[in-house]
Amino acid sequence: MPRPPVRVLPLAFVLAAAAAVIPPGRPAPAAADSIIVGGRPAAVSDSPWAVALSSRDRFGGTRAGQFCGGVAVSPTEVLTAAHCLRPDVLGGDVSEVRDLKVIAGRDDLSGPGGQEIPVRSAWANPGYDSRTNAGDLAVLTLERALPAESVVPMAPAGDEAYTAGTEATVYGWGDTTGYGAYASVLRAAEVRVLPDRTCAQAYPGGPYGTYDASSMLCAGDTAGGHDACQGDSGGPLVARGRLVGLVSWGSGCGSPGSPGVYTRVSAAAEWMADRS
């Protein structure tokens, strides 16, 4: 049975049967616990802004309770996907999650080192539409600051990093095969920013979601084999040293003709600026 497009079902959540199952045919948010498909191990020391979202209370101790990815854009702010904070993923409202944390500076989620920083507050984009996957952004404010060097700059609108053909890297702790092979160590995969028309053709609307170039970014490997997957949701897509996308949704993992779809960071910056 093919994986729904939106990448949002966390492994620990599935194992614990704590979340509602996404209805057949619904796009699956980039699973809250997927691993990178066709990738390689990555060192957090080289990408300190790549962080993991964790709740042992909701997802158990496996892989430190990781259920989604995130990226630090300021010492106290982490971006992730709005679908990661949905009640059907968390088993209730995000305000009810007593031990929501961001794990930073740790390659192996089950290992020592790094920091586990409590989340002080969470803001989910009120414009997020779970039917089309548009507006898939959330902002977590941390109780204590990360080092300044743990922050990645956000690419503004018009930045050359968004140009089709640009080499980019996606990071995460999710599914490495698309069939539930979850790992604990951070991984990365090299992809390319694809033309908007490629994603528009792949996702013209329907059960898998609708591609919107104004708020989404298309990236992957046209032949398949390199992609984010379940559990990578909310993780960073970085090109030319700037953050251009957040893992959001897609059909399958690394399937030919089904590239990954990311929240476009230039649009995310506008939504953040409008927060009240």
N, C-alpha and C positions, 0 to 999 in steps of 0.2 A: 504493500500500500504506500503510495508516494507521500512524502512529508508535505503538510500544508505549507504554503508559501511564507507566511509570516514567521519569523524566527523567534519564537517566544516560550516554548515549553522547557523549563529547566529540568535537567536530569534528576536532581535530588527531588524536585517537585513531583516528577513522574513516578519515581521509585516509591515515594511516600504516599502517592495517590492523594495528595493534598489539594490538587487543583482540578478545576473543571476541565474536561477534555474539549479541545477546540472542535467545533462541529465540522463534519466532513465537508471538504470543498472550501473551507474558510482559509484565507491566507494565514500562514503561521509566522508570527514575528520571529526574527532570527533568534531562535531558541535561547532562552535565558541561560543556557548552560552549554551551548554548542562549542565545538572546537573548530579550529581552522582546518579546512580540507585542502590537501595538496600543499601543506606548508612545511615549516621547519621550526625547531626550537628557537626561541628568542630570549635574549637576556634583558631583564627589567632594567638593568643598569644602562642599557642603550636606549630604552624607551620608558623612562620612569613615569611618564604621564599615563601609561596604560594601567588601569586599576580594575579590581574585581569587586562586584557587589556581593555581599554576604549576609545571610541570616541562618544561623544554626538552628534557631527556634523553628523556623518555617521549612528549612530544607535539609536539616540533619548535619552531622559532622563530616560527611563525605566531602572531600575537597573544600574543607573549611566553610561549608554552607554556601559556596558560590552558586549564583543563579543567573547573573548577567555580567556584562562588561561595562566599562565606563572610561572616561578620559578627563584628566585634570586640565582645566583651562585657566584656573587661577589657583593660588595656594589653598583657597577654601571652597572652591566650586568644582564640581564634577558633573559632566554631561553624560546622560545615558538615554535610553529609549523610553518613551512614555509607556509603551506596552509592557515594559518590565515591572511597572508599578500598578498594573491592573489588579483589581480585587480577585479575578479568577486565577491570577498567577500567584499572588501573595496569600490567598486564602482569607482576604479581608482588606480593609483600607490600610494604606501605607502607614497611617498614624498609629495603627494597632501593632505594628511590627516592633517589638521591644528592643531587638538587638540588631537593627539594620546598620551595617558597617561598610566601609570601603577598605579593601585590603590593598596596600600600596607597597612597592619596593620588595616584592616577594615573587621569585620565579615559580617556585613550587608551592602551590596553595597549602599542601600538607606539611610543608617544611617550616623551619624557623626563620627568623629575620623579618625585616620589613615592619610595617605598622598596620594595625587594625583600628581605624578611626571611626568613632560613632558618627552617624548622620544627625545633624541638629534639626534640619528641616528639608522637606522635599516639595518641589513645585513641578507639576505636570502641565504641559501645554494644554489649556482648555480647548484649543482648536483641534486637538488630536481626534482623528476619525478612524475608528477601528475597522470600518468597512472598506475604506480605500487605502488605509495606512498613512494618510497624509498627516503632517504635523507631529511626527513621532519623536518628541523631545521631552526630556525631564531634566531638571537641575537639582542636584543635591548639594546642600550647604553643610560643610563639615564642622565638627565641634572644635577641631584644632587644625592649624595650618600645615600644609605640606611644604617642603623646601621649595624655594623659588625655581630651582632647576628642574622640578618635577612637573612643570607646566609646558604645554605645547601651544604655540600661537594658532589662532583661528584664521583661516584664509577668508578674506573679505570678498564680496561680490566683485567679479571681474578679474580675480587673481588668476594668473596663468596656470596655477595648479589644477584648476577645473577643466583645462583644455583636454579634449578627447585625444587619447594616445599617451597621455602622461602616465608614467610609471607610478604606482602607489603601493602601499603595504597596509594590510588589514591585520589586526592583532586580536587574540582572544584565547580563552581557556575552554572552548566548546568542543563539539563533536568533530573528530578528525576524518570520519568516513561517510557520515550521513546515515549511519546505521547504529548509532548509539555507542560508539567507541570513544568515551570521554577520557580526557587526560587531565592531569593536575598541573602540568608545566605550561607556562605561557608559550604560545606559538604565533607565527606570523606567516603570511602568504603574500607573494608578489602578484599583483593584478594590474590592470590598466583601466584608466578612466575611459569609458566607452561613449560613443555619440548618443545623445538623447534619443535619436530616432531608433537606435537599437533596442533600448528599453521600452520605448513606446510600442514597437512592434511585438516585443515579447509579452508585454502586459498592457493590452489595450483596454482592459476593463473586464469585469466578470468576477468569478470566484477567487482569483488569485490577487486581486487588488488592481489599482489603476496607477500607472506611472504618470507623475506630474513633474515636469522638468523644473518648474519654479521652486519646488520644495524638496525634490529628490535628486539623487545622483546615481548614475549607473556605472558599475565597475565589475570587472571580472576577466575571464579568459574566454574568448569567443569559441574556443574548442572545448571548453569545460576543464575541470580538473583542479581549479584553484578558486576558492570561495570561502566566505564565512559560512557558519552552519548553526545548528541548534546550540544555544548556550552562549553564542558570541554577541547576542543582541546588546546594543548600546555601546559596543566597543569602537575603537577609533580606526578610521581610514586616513592615512597620512600620505601626502604627496608633496615633494619639494620642501620637506621640513615643516609643512603646515597641515593643520587638521582640516580636511575637506568633507568628511562624512562620518556618520554614526551608523553602525550595522542596524538595519531595520527589517527588511523582509526579502523574500524571493521564493521561487519554486524549486524545491530540491536543493541539493548542495553540490555545486560544481558541475551541474548538468549542462551539456551543450545547448545553446540557445536560450538558457534561463539564467542570465547574469544576476548578480546580487544588486539589491536596491538599498541605498543609504539615504538617511536624512541629510539634505544639503546644509552644510554648516553656515553658509552665508544667510540662508533663510532662518536657521536656528538663532543666529545672532539678532535678527530683527524681532523674533518672537520674545527673546530674552529681554530686549530693550523695552518691550511693551508691558513687561510684568508690572503689576501694581503693588 
